């Protein structure tokens, strides 16, 4: 009985620390320590993993950290929508396909940090590194959207931005995110062979 009480208490403490934000294990542990609560990192990790498995928390890997947040806390951002859909579309090329879509939508080079937010592997092929004079403007604009870009984050863009491929990728994303079948009429006429 005492153990269940302690488990419930820890569970509530951890949830209170996340409290609608995205936090890393280190961030949660430091917040708890500031309140005088010492919880070993492995114990904390175990609780967080259990809450992910139970569907209470969502886990994203933004190297080198694992970030936790409530699943239903708010709508997904553009990065997580693109990243998750590109993984479903083609896991092995999810990084490059995410780069194609972001580059097309934002009409600018993409920071590697933005691809990390998509939770995809940063592509190493068919990309070119960009040194843009607008780099500071991009960082400032993303900062206004609460996206922190480190000075070491590299700008990249696809070598070949094929519009047909991009159209297919965007179609896939929109079809997965919205029920577009209710807006279309299925052609039921039968074709005959001559």
N, C-alpha and C positions, 0 to 999 in steps of 0.2 A: 504493500500500500504506500509506504514511504517512497519507494523507487518511482512508482507511477506519478506521485505528486511532484517529485523532482523532475521527471521527464516532461510533464505538462508545463512546469514552470520554465524550463529551458526552452521548450518549444515556443511558448508565448514570448519569452525574452527575445528570441531570434526574430520572430515575426514582427515584433515591435521595432526592432532595429532596422529592418528593411523598410517598413512603413511607407510603401508606395514609391520607393526609390529603387534604383539599381545599385547594388553594392557588391563589392568583392569580399572574399573570405577575410582578408586582412582588414578591410574597412569595418566589417561587422565585429571582428575580434577587438579592434582598437576602441570602437564605440562602447562595447561591453566593458572593457577594462577601464575606460574613463568613468564608468558608473560603479566601479568597484567589483565587477563580476569577472572572475577569471575562469575562462573555459578553454581547455586545451584545443589547439587547432584541429587535431584529428577528431575530437568529439564534435566540434562545431561542423566540420566537414561531413561527418556521418549524419548529423541532423539535417543539414542542407540537402544532401543526396537523397535522404528519405523523403523530404518534402517535395523534391523534384519528381521522384517515383510516384508519389501520391497525387501528383498533379496540382499541388498547391503553389509551387514556385516554378519559374522558368529559368533555365541555365543557359548562358551564352559564353562562349570562350572568346575573349578579346585579349590576345596574347600580351603579356604573360599571365593574365588573371582570368579567373572564372567569375562571371558576374551573375548575380541572382536577383530576380524581381518577381513580383506577384504575376501570375498568369493573366488574370483578368483585370490587371491594374489599369491599363489604358490601351487604346488601339495601337497596333503595330506601326512602327515608322517605315518609311520608304525602303530603308536598307534591309530590315528584317523581312519585309514582304518580297523584295527582289531576291534576296539570298535564299530564302526557303523555297521559293518557286523554281529558282535556277537549279537547286539541288534535286528537286523532284524531276525536273526536265532532263537533266544530264549531270549526274553527280561528278563525273570526272572532269567536266568542263565548266562547272558552276562558277568558278572564279572568273574565267574569261568571259562567259556569258553575262555575268553580273557587271563586269567592266563595260561590255558593249552597251547594255541597257542604260547604266548610269551616265556614260559618256554621251549617249544620244539624248537622254532626257535633260541633262544639265548643260549640255553644249559647252563643255570645258574638260580639261584633263581631270583625272580623278586621283585623289590621295589614296595611298595604300591603306590608310586608317579607315577610309570609307568602306573599302572592301572588307576590312576586319569587322566593321559593324554589320556587314552582310553575313558574317560568320562563314566565309568561304575561303578557300586557299587562294592566296594571291598568285595570279598567273605569272609565269616566267617566259613563256613563248608568245610570239605574235604581239608583243607590246613594244612601245618605245617610251623611253624616259624623257620627261619634258621639264625644261627649266623656263617657266613662264614668268614674265614681268608682272603678271597679275596675282602671283602667289599670295602676297600679303592681303590682297582684296578677297581672295577665296577664303583664306583663313579667317578673316574678319567676318565675312558673311556667314560662314559655318558656325563661328562663335556665337553669332546672334541667334542661331538655331540650337544653341547649347551643345554643339559638337566641337569638342576640343581636338585640335590638330597640333601635334608636336612639330617643332621646327625640323626634326629629322624625317618626317613623313615624306615619302617620295611621291611625285606626281607622275602618273602614267596614262597612256591612252592606247587604244587598240591600233595596230598597224593597218588593218583592213576592216573598216566599219561597213560591212555589207548590209544595205538597207532591207533586203529581203529577209535575211536572218534576223535582224533586229525586229522587223514586223512580226515574224513568227514568235519570237520570244515575248514581245509585248502582248500579242494575242493570247499566248499561253498564260501569262500572269493575270490578265484581265479575266479570262475564262475561269481561272481557278479562284479568283477573289470575288467574283460576282456571278450571279446566275443569269447569264446572257441568253440561255435557251428560251426563257420566257419572252424574249424580244424577237425571236426568229421563227420563221415558218419552215417546217421540215418539208422538203420536196418529196412527196409520196408517189409521184407519177412513175410508173414502171417503164424502163427503157426496153425496147424490143431489139432483138438481133435481126439483121437483114440477111 
